[in-house]
Amino acid sequence: MSAAPMLTGALALAAAWIALGVAGLAAMQRLRLVAHLLFPLGGAVGFGLLAVGLAAVWQGPETLVLPIGLPGLPFHFRLDALSAFFLMVLGGAAAGVSLFSAGYFRRSEGTPPGLLCFQYHVFLAAMALVLMADDAYAFMVWWETMALASFFLVTANHRIAEIRRAGYLYLLIAHLGALAILLCFGVLQANTGDYSFANMRAQQLPPFWASVAFLLALVGFGAKAGLVPLHVWLPEAHPAAPSPVSALMSGVMLKTAVYGFLRVTFDLLPGQLWWWGVVALALGLASALLGVAFAAAQSDMKRLLAWSSVENIGLVFTGIGLAVLFAAYGMRGAMALALAAALYHIAGHAFFKSLLFVGTGAVLHATGERNLGRLGGLLRVMPWVGWTALLGALACAGLPPLAGFVSEWLLLQSFLFTPGLPNSFLNMLVPVVAALIALVAALAGYVMVKFYGVIFLGRHREEKLAEAHDAGPWERVGMLWLSAGCVLLGLLPAQMLDVLAPVTRLLGGGALAEGSGWLLVPVSVERASYGPAIFAAGVAASCVLAFFLVRRLYHGRVRRAPPWDCGYPWQSARMQDTAEGFGQPVRQIFEPLYRMRRQLPTAFDAQPRYAVEVGDHAWHALYLPVARAVEAAARTIGRLQQGRIAIYLAYSFVTVIAILAWVSA
Amino acid sequence: MSPLGAASQLLEIAAALALAPLFAGWVAQCRAWLQNRSGPGLLQPYRLLHKLFHKDSVIAAHASPLFRIAPYVVFGCMTLACGIVPTLSTDLPLSPAADAIALVGLFALARVFVSLAAMDVGTAFGTLGARREMLVGFLAEPALLMVFFSAALISDSTSLTTIVKTLSSQALVIRPSLAFAAVALVMAALAENARVPVDNPATHLELTMIHEALVLEYSGRHLALIEWASALKLFAYACIGIALFAPWGIAQAHAPGALLLALPVLAGKLAVAGFALAALETLSAKMRIFRVPEFLGMAFLLAVIAMLVAILLQGAP
């Protein structure tokens, strides 16, 4: 055995993913082999990674130097608690998505199945290796591999122009981010020429350069995570990808960016300044608010989920920003709590967002529709997808006793520590932030009721939906695993917090009070506690008791009849709220956030049409001007290019004269 | 868990289940008196529940199981909520399982379920009611949470029993933050319980109502459970108000005599609260649905101001 058993195991599992991808290349057109053998094996590797991560999170760091890559520039790998936790998230979510994919991918117009399998598994392996990289070189190599693999996956259906455009935008912003990360590593190595993370940890950067590195990391990783204002690619690229890939991108890939940000901020940088926390907090809050407001206004189900991911990443960054604040003032216990909230949300979001995305994939396959306005009533024809998606939607809405609520609870608890901050300006600011977090959480419930209600409840808005088929066996297994994750993360927070404790300790947080069995107690029972299992048992017990008592004392008779609807007899499915209608109150209340274009019918229209188009201010106020400026600059420079050899010779002549004049002077 | 604790927990849930319809009846009766009507009598809600439980439940032909599960979930949530809020005693075994934030989450869970059930049948009124209910919910929920937070800042805890213990044990001082919070709580409670300025529990004009549109498709025992649950919700909100702003008389741990005394004290306080609610409803007019966001936005701002005032007056430690 080597000196680093866990790390070796994790690397072997990542290699296994690559091997599965290569095997997919060998079986390019054999869909059944790829789907029923390679993808389930990939799922098994995911479970393996989950187990390795769980075992490694308790241990001290393990390091390994592998002589692959360029000569004289070996890859350094390291597995510590932070990496182990993110590997667990990756493994757990990837296992479910891979199992689902086994039943999902069909022969289609775009990429052949073998190539898709290759890209998919290289994407997974690259994410795993990013999480284990211990020098800037290995990190960037795998980071770029991850970006490229996901780019090809996004453009799997490359015959559609819109998807190509989304892929291009994604690639552009991904590289903008990668550039910032590269510069950040350049600052962190402090002119020593040694790009290993161990060296960066040893450097004591002056505050100015540390701040530069922090801001570069915020831009670089924020671009990948979809932080405002670098979020514009996310609602385009996530819906464009095949649903399992959207699930991985939203559920896991965004988290690798959070990993990188945590690694730089808490591990590689020597200390934290308080205003870093304010910046991260503000950007996180803006993302959360914008994400949830736009999610409420969407009428495409995958785009709605993508905006909801912007919101969730915003909540994670809010937690991290708060942790930076506490760390800067040396409040280690509160910092651990805020970090635990962010990490918990990362794990929970990986499960419920993956579940919801694969659920939309199943709906898409069954109906061919992504537009909420043409769906409805699917719970009756697709019970497996419907009921698992209900769990995902409840978790995403942050409702107890599921996964989303625990992180929200921890985040709000950590806000209650802020009056202890020695900066009175922040003391005043933070309650406002807590109020906005509460608003975002409540709006998330609105969004999820819209998402779930319009797709799965009500009547079929189109005739063909009655023939929709439920998910296949592989898809069911994948969705069951993901929903089990939502439930377990919701019901066992004390156990999960034990797993998080080594991570927060590694990042410099103090100890959290040990939860006692079923109760989540971050500080003391007197202060706050939450026992989701008791809570769920209480609700369930009173439900069951009410059910049996009503049957026993009265009766259980049910009569089926046409719906009542105040006695109106000519009801049709078109009288239900549409997605636009359901989003209308939010659009009205948060009108300044949107760039809206309405087309209203007049009283004299023979064929009245109502249309509303919701645009993003960031796109029109930030991206388009930049794009126009670049284009204008290119056109100006392009004037030099005349295409006639005489003019080019004249350029050379003028240049030579100018150089001669300069040299002689 | 002490046997006394278990007893007070059971007593509290039983008292809530039994008294909630009476409280709703009392509010209706007071309203009738204030409007110079004779009123249906205090026991009318019980008669209504009894009647509804006897009737067959008529369900839309294409309703899914979610529609039939939802009333039980809502009822279960509200029962637990009444078990968590310290109304009679602060020695509650269920209390550590859910603090103030979880209580808000519990209300949200019930709201989401009843809204989903309303969308399930797919009628125009159902979806309209669901949308409006969620609109009211997402504005009232943060206000309620901030009310709890301003109380939590005083007692340094979000545990409801600790809040009540702290607030009831200190001398009678006027806290400006709690004054703001009380106004915010009343406004949020009016909205959440579909009371007059926001919704009218007595109306049956479909286009103006929220709660009634939401439960339009329910009948028989399912409707009975939903009605009982909304009575429990009103009861729970009244008890939250009492626990935060008038916590005197709630039995502290290990005092069996106090527990027996707590029940009549609670009844007295609820009678006053119910009369105040009826007076408030009689004096105000229902507002248009588009004005509701402004109303609730004000509640939200008041609650945030309450928190800021609490921090300001406490000063930097």
Chai-1 contact restraints between the chains, C-beta under 6 A:
chainA,res_idxA,chainB,res_idxB,connection_type,confidence,min_distance_angstrom,max_distance_angstrom,comment,restraint_id
A,L379,B,S64,contact,1.0,0.0,6.0,A-B,restraint_1
A,R380,B,S64,contact,1.0,0.0,6.0,A-B,restraint_2
A,L399,B,A108,contact,1.0,0.0,6.0,A-B,restraint_3
A,L399,B,L109,contact,1.0,0.0,6.0,A-B,restraint_4
A,P400,B,A102,contact,1.0,0.0,6.0,A-B,restraint_5
A,P400,B,G105,contact,1.0,0.0,6.0,A-B,restraint_6
A,F405,B,G105,contact,1.0,0.0,6.0,A-B,restraint_7
A,W409,B,I101,contact,1.0,0.0,6.0,A-B,restraint_8
A,L412,B,I101,contact,1.0,0.0,6.0,A-B,restraint_9
A,L416,B,A152,contact,1.0,0.0,6.0,A-B,restraint_10
A,P419,B,I311,contact,1.0,0.0,6.0,A-B,restraint_11
A,S424,B,A316,contact,1.0,0.0,6.0,A-B,restraint_12
A,N427,B,I311,contact,1.0,0.0,6.0,A-B,restraint_13
A,P431,B,M307,contact,1.0,0.0,6.0,A-B,restraint_14
A,P431,B,L308,contact,1.0,0.0,6.0,A-B,restraint_15
A,A435,B,M146,contact,1.0,0.0,6.0,A-B,restraint_16
A,A435,B,V304,contact,1.0,0.0,6.0,A-B,restraint_17
A,A438,B,P142,contact,1.0,0.0,6.0,A-B,restraint_18
A,A438,B,L145,contact,1.0,0.0,6.0,A-B,restraint_19
A,L439,B,P142,contact,1.0,0.0,6.0,A-B,restraint_20
A,A442,B,F138,contact,1.0,0.0,6.0,A-B,restraint_21
A,A442,B,E141,contact,1.0,0.0,6.0,A-B,restraint_22
A,A442,B,P142,contact,1.0,0.0,6.0,A-B,restraint_23
A,L443,B,F138,contact,1.0,0.0,6.0,A-B,restraint_24
A,G445,B,A108,contact,1.0,0.0,6.0,A-B,restraint_25
A,G445,B,V112,contact,1.0,0.0,6.0,A-B,restraint_26
A,Y446,B,M134,contact,1.0,0.0,6.0,A-B,restraint_27
A,Y446,B,F138,contact,1.0,0.0,6.0,A-B,restraint_28
A,V449,B,V112,contact,1.0,0.0,6.0,A-B,restraint_29
A,V449,B,S115,contact,1.0,0.0,6.0,A-B,restraint_30
A,V449,B,M134,contact,1.0,0.0,6.0,A-B,restraint_31
A,G453,B,L116,contact,1.0,0.0,6.0,A-B,restraint_32
A,G453,B,M119,contact,1.0,0.0,6.0,A-B,restraint_33
A,L457,B,M119,contact,1.0,0.0,6.0,A-B,restraint_34
A,L457,B,D120,contact,1.0,0.0,6.0,A-B,restraint_35
A,G458,B,M119,contact,1.0,0.0,6.0,A-B,restraint_36
A,G458,B,G122,contact,1.0,0.0,6.0,A-B,restraint_37
A,R459,B,G122,contact,1.0,0.0,6.0,A-B,restraint_38
A,L519,B,P96,contact,1.0,0.0,6.0,A-B,restraint_39
A,V525,B,P96,contact,1.0,0.0,6.0,A-B,restraint_40
A,E526,B,S157,contact,1.0,0.0,6.0,A-B,restraint_41
A,E526,B,T162,contact,1.0,0.0,6.0,A-B,restraint_42
A,R527,B,S157,contact,1.0,0.0,6.0,A-B,restraint_43
A,A528,B,D99,contact,1.0,0.0,6.0,A-B,restraint_44
A,A528,B,T158,contact,1.0,0.0,6.0,A-B,restraint_45
A,A528,B,S159,contact,1.0,0.0,6.0,A-B,restraint_46
A,S529,B,P96,contact,1.0,0.0,6.0,A-B,restraint_47
A,Y530,B,A102,contact,1.0,0.0,6.0,A-B,restraint_48
A,G531,B,A97,contact,1.0,0.0,6.0,A-B,restraint_49
A,I534,B,A97,contact,1.0,0.0,6.0,A-B,restraint_50
A,F535,B,A97,contact,1.0,0.0,6.0,A-B,restraint_51
A,F535,B,A98,contact,1.0,0.0,6.0,A-B,restraint_52
A,G538,B,L80,contact,1.0,0.0,6.0,A-B,restraint_53
A,V539,B,G76,contact,1.0,0.0,6.0,A-B,restraint_54
A,V539,B,C77,contact,1.0,0.0,6.0,A-B,restraint_55
A,V539,B,L80,contact,1.0,0.0,6.0,A-B,restraint_56
A,S542,B,G76,contact,1.0,0.0,6.0,A-B,restraint_57
A,S542,B,T79,contact,1.0,0.0,6.0,A-B,restraint_58
A,C543,B,Y72,contact,1.0,0.0,6.0,A-B,restraint_59
A,C543,B,G76,contact,1.0,0.0,6.0,A-B,restraint_60
A,A546,B,Y72,contact,1.0,0.0,6.0,A-B,restraint_61
A,A546,B,F75,contact,1.0,0.0,6.0,A-B,restraint_62
A,F547,B,Y72,contact,1.0,0.0,6.0,A-B,restraint_63
A,V550,B,R221,contact,1.0,0.0,6.0,A-B,restraint_64
A,Y554,B,F53,contact,1.0,0.0,6.0,A-B,restraint_65
A,R557,B,D56,contact,1.0,0.0,6.0,A-B,restraint_66
A,V558,B,S57,contact,1.0,0.0,6.0,A-B,restraint_67
A,V558,B,I59,contact,1.0,0.0,6.0,A-B,restraint_68
A,R559,B,D56,contact,1.0,0.0,6.0,A-B,restraint_69
A,R559,B,V58,contact,1.0,0.0,6.0,A-B,restraint_70
A,R560,B,I59,contact,1.0,0.0,6.0,A-B,restraint_71
A,R560,B,A61,contact,1.0,0.0,6.0,A-B,restraint_72
A,A561,B,V58,contact,1.0,0.0,6.0,A-B,restraint_73
A,P563,B,A60,contact,1.0,0.0,6.0,A-B,restraint_74
A,P563,B,V121,contact,1.0,0.0,6.0,A-B,restraint_75
A,P563,B,T123,contact,1.0,0.0,6.0,A-B,restraint_76
A,W564,B,E217,contact,1.0,0.0,6.0,A-B,restraint_77
A,D565,B,T123,contact,1.0,0.0,6.0,A-B,restraint_78
A,D565,B,F125,contact,1.0,0.0,6.0,A-B,restraint_79
A,C566,B,E206,contact,1.0,0.0,6.0,A-B,restraint_80
A,M575,B,A124,contact,1.0,0.0,6.0,A-B,restraint_81
A,Q576,B,G122,contact,1.0,0.0,6.0,A-B,restraint_82
A,Q576,B,T127,contact,1.0,0.0,6.0,A-B,restraint_83
A,D577,B,T127,contact,1.0,0.0,6.0,A-B,restraint_84
A,D577,B,R131,contact,1.0,0.0,6.0,A-B,restraint_85
A,F582,B,R131,contact,1.0,0.0,6.0,A-B,restraint_86
A,P585,B,L135,contact,1.0,0.0,6.0,A-B,restraint_87
A,I589,B,P293,contact,1.0,0.0,6.0,A-B,restraint_88
